Amino acid sequence: MKLNWGTSIVIAFVLFIGFIMFMVVQMVSSKELEHDLVVESYYQKELTFQNELDEAQNAVDLDADIEIKKSSEGLKFIFPETIEFSKISGEVFMYRPSDKTLDFTVDLKLKTQEFVIPRQLIKSGRWNVNLKFKIDEKSYLIKKEILF
């Protein structure tokens, strides 16, 4: 069977369209590629945005830095010695952009200058860490991206 150039072009178009359709179906049906990039209560969160900016500025103006780092135990928050840990109260919100079912919140209860979220609670991947705490009724917010 001999193909002329017109038939070859039609076959090439059909194969190309078939490939594109295959890729579209793969992308739409794959659970691995689902990403939730927006929070559930988007408009309510937008109303509190100025408060978050003020809290973040308070954290920048804080005399000493709060260190957030990965360790073999998990995610470690180290508060400076200049802040009395008994005055600190708050929470840590762990946000996973790729899977909202992994999001969780941990109450910040300090017994020493260090607070650790256990490694078992944190799956590998990218996390957005929101540390929100109060010292003497003044609110602070620290946001950081961590790759575990």
N, C-alpha and C positions, 0 to 999 in steps of 0.2 A: 504494500500500500504506500502510495506516494502522497505526501502532504504538500500543499502549496502554502505560500506565505500567509494568506488570509485565514486558512484553517489553523495554522500555527499561532497566529495572534489571538484568535478566539479561545484556543486551548490554554494559552498563557493567561488570558484574562480570567477564565473560569477557575484555573488553579490559584491565581492570586486572590480572587474573591473567596474561594473556599478556605484558603489559609487565613485571611482576615476574619472570616466568620468563626473559624475554629478558635482563634485567639480571643475574640470577643466573648465567646461562650466560656472559655477557660477563665478569663478574668472575672466575669460576672458570677460564676458558680463557685469559685475558689474561696474557702473560708479563711485561708492564710492571708489573703490580700484585703480582708475587710479591716478598715481603720475608722474608729470613731474619733473624729477630730474636734467635735464640738460637744460641750457639756449639755446635759439634759435640759436644765433650766437656764437657757442662754440669756433671756431678757431679764430675769431676776438677778443673774450674776452681773449683768451690765449695770444695773442700778447701784450695786455695791462697789463699782470699779474705783470711784474716787476714794472710798475708805481704804481699799487695798493699796492705792498709790500713797496715801498718807502713812499707812502702816509700813510699807516698804521704805519710805523716806526715814521713818523713825529707826528702822533697822540699820540704814546707812549711817545715820547720825549717832548710833550707839558707840560708846567709847571703845569697846573691844569687839573683835569679830567672833562669830560663832562658827566653828569649823564643822563642816559636813563632809565625811569621807567614808569610803568603802573599807571594810576590814574583813578578816576571815570570819568574824562573829556575825557580821551583817553590816547594816548602815549605822555609823556612829556619829552622834551629835555631841560635840565637845563645847561646853559653855566656859567662858573665861572665869578665872578666879575672882575677878573684880565684881562679879554679879553673884549675889547670895542665891544659891540654887533653891532654897526653900520659898523664895518669893516668886518663882517662875511657875506659871501654869499655862497650859495650852494644848495644842494637838498637832500631829503630823499627818498630812493628807498625802498619800502616795497615789499618783495618777498615772495610769498606763495608757498612752494614746492609742496603741494598737488593739487593746482589748479592755473594755470598760468593766468586764466582770472581774478583773484582777485588782481594781481600785479598792483601797481600804484606808481607814482612818485609825490612828493610834493616839490615845490620850498621853500627854506628856507628863509623866510622874517621875520627878527626879529624886534620887536618893544620894547621888553624888553629882559632880560637875559633868558627868557623861551619861548619855542615854543611848541605848542600842536597840534597833529594830532587828530581830533575829533573821538570819539568812534564809531560814525555811519559808518565811512569809514573802520573800522577794524572788520572783522568777527572773531568769536572764532576759536582758533586753533593756530598752530605754524607759526610764521613769522620770516623771516630773515630781519633784519633792516640794511641798509647800509646808514650811514650818511656821505656824502661827502661834504666838505666845504673848503673855502679858507679864509685865513687871510693874508692880505698884499701880495697877489700873491703866497703864499705858500699853497700847497694842503694838506689836511688831510682826512683820511678815518677811520671810526669806524664801525666795523661790530659786530652785536650782535643778538643772537636768543632770541625771546620773545614768551612766551606762553600766549595767551589771553584767 
